[in-house]
Amino acid sequence: MKLQHKVAIITGAGQGIGLAMGERFSAEGAHVVVAEIDRDLVHSAAERISAAGTEALAYPIDVTDSDAVQRMIAEVVARYDKLDILVNNAGHSERVSFLEMTPTQWDFLQKVNQRAVFFAMQAAAKQMIAQMPDEVRAAGRAERSYGKIINLSSIAGRRGRADALHYSVSKAAVITMTQGAAMALAPYNINVNAICPSVVPTAMWDKLDREWGPQLGYPPGGFYKARVEKVPLKRAGTVHEIAAMATFLCSDDGDYITGQTYNVDGGSELN
Ligand SMILES: NC(=O)c1ccc[n+]([C@@H]2O[C@H](COP(=O)([O-])OP(=O)(O)OC[C@H]3O[C@@H](n4cnc5c(N)ncnc54)[C@H](O)[C@@H]3O)[C@@H](O)[C@H]2O)c1
């Protein structure tokens, strides 16, 4: 039970990687808040996560609404007395060629994938700092971790992608935001780290395969398969492997790690 009595908000936990992290955190003893925009998924996911071990809370929300994120944190604290963990997992992906990209497509992805991440980190950090003992807050240093923040980036954030440059840029921003937030919050011993998956079969990849595969001449499932073939370990990652890294970083074992970005990607990137 690595996360016993912890309170964790996971954005986009209605399915895929977020749901797997929720189930794992719950099995490790954490109360999970499912912060999800899809009103059907939010409830079914909270039920599944509760069944994994510890009671979870369904919280329908659009995380791009920063006022709503602040209200959510206040309600979570009213219910559970504190907030220990924030996982910024909600995100969108799409492939659009460089020459066809529109300002609307660009702005939408930045809003969900990076702007929302910053303001959720800011709101969570304010709460984590407020709940520290007065003397620790005043000292500006702490002997143990007082909060964990994990941001989902992508190996697409490690280098520019010709056909999803807006996604690539948004995920690169997540890496630099992780570094900056880690330094800003180090005096309070709040740890901020990021994870970069490569190819993990979820609804996100179903959509990419469906929308982009035919344009590249692939049969259904072909684009996904071709992408998996490029992974040095020759297989896709699983949602559980991403959840395992998040669990490690959020547990006491990760207390001395901050500002880092981990590729969980079968060797796809080496930085
Ligand atoms: N699956 C992969 O191969 C892969 C690879 C690299 C990075 N990632 C990143 O991992 C994260 C999770 O990916 P996934 O594959 O599980 O995606 P997914 O599409 O399966 O799930 C994402 C969830 O986020 C929710 N969401 C989207 N916008 C939201 C909003 N504004 N407010 C609240 N919830 C919102 C969606 O409804 C969905 O349930 C994403 O940030 C993604 O970019 C995934």
The ligand as a Gaussian input file, in Angstrom:
#p B3LYP/6-31G(d) Opt

LIG

0 1
 N       -1.826000       6.624000     -25.461000
 C       -0.606000       6.975000     -25.857000
 O        0.028000       6.267000     -26.636000
 C        0.023000       8.249000     -25.330000
 C        1.322000       8.540000     -25.769000
 C        1.938000       9.691000     -25.304000
 C        1.291000      10.535000     -24.423000
 N        0.018000      10.228000     -24.019000
 C       -0.635000      11.176000     -23.104000
 O       -1.190000      10.481000     -22.007000
 C       -2.398000      11.132000     -21.585000
 C       -3.536000      10.124000     -21.533000
 O       -3.671000       9.553000     -22.823000
 P       -4.715000       8.388000     -23.177000
 O       -4.124000       7.680000     -24.314000
 O       -5.129000       7.673000     -21.957000
 O       -5.906000       9.288000     -23.740000
 P       -7.507000       8.962000     -23.813000
 O       -8.006000       9.782000     -24.954000
 O       -7.761000       7.517000     -23.817000
 O       -8.029000       9.589000     -22.446000
 C       -7.934000      10.970000     -22.199000
 C       -9.092000      11.361000     -21.305000
 O       -8.983000      12.786000     -21.045000
 C      -10.309000      13.315000     -21.059000
 N      -10.262000      14.764000     -21.338000
 C       -9.938000      15.343000     -22.494000
 N      -10.074000      16.682000     -22.397000
 C      -10.501000      16.941000     -21.141000
 C      -10.822000      18.127000     -20.443000
 N      -10.744000      19.334000     -21.048000
 N      -11.211000      18.042000     -19.155000
 C      -11.286000      16.832000     -18.538000
 N      -11.011000      15.662000     -19.158000
 C      -10.614000      15.716000     -20.450000
 C      -11.001000      12.553000     -22.184000
 O      -12.414000      12.637000     -22.107000
 C      -10.468000      11.137000     -21.958000
 O      -11.300000      10.382000     -21.117000
 C       -2.623000      12.285000     -22.562000
 O       -2.156000      13.497000     -22.008000
 C       -1.801000      11.887000     -23.766000
 O       -1.395000      12.993000     -24.539000
 C       -0.624000       9.106000     -24.449000

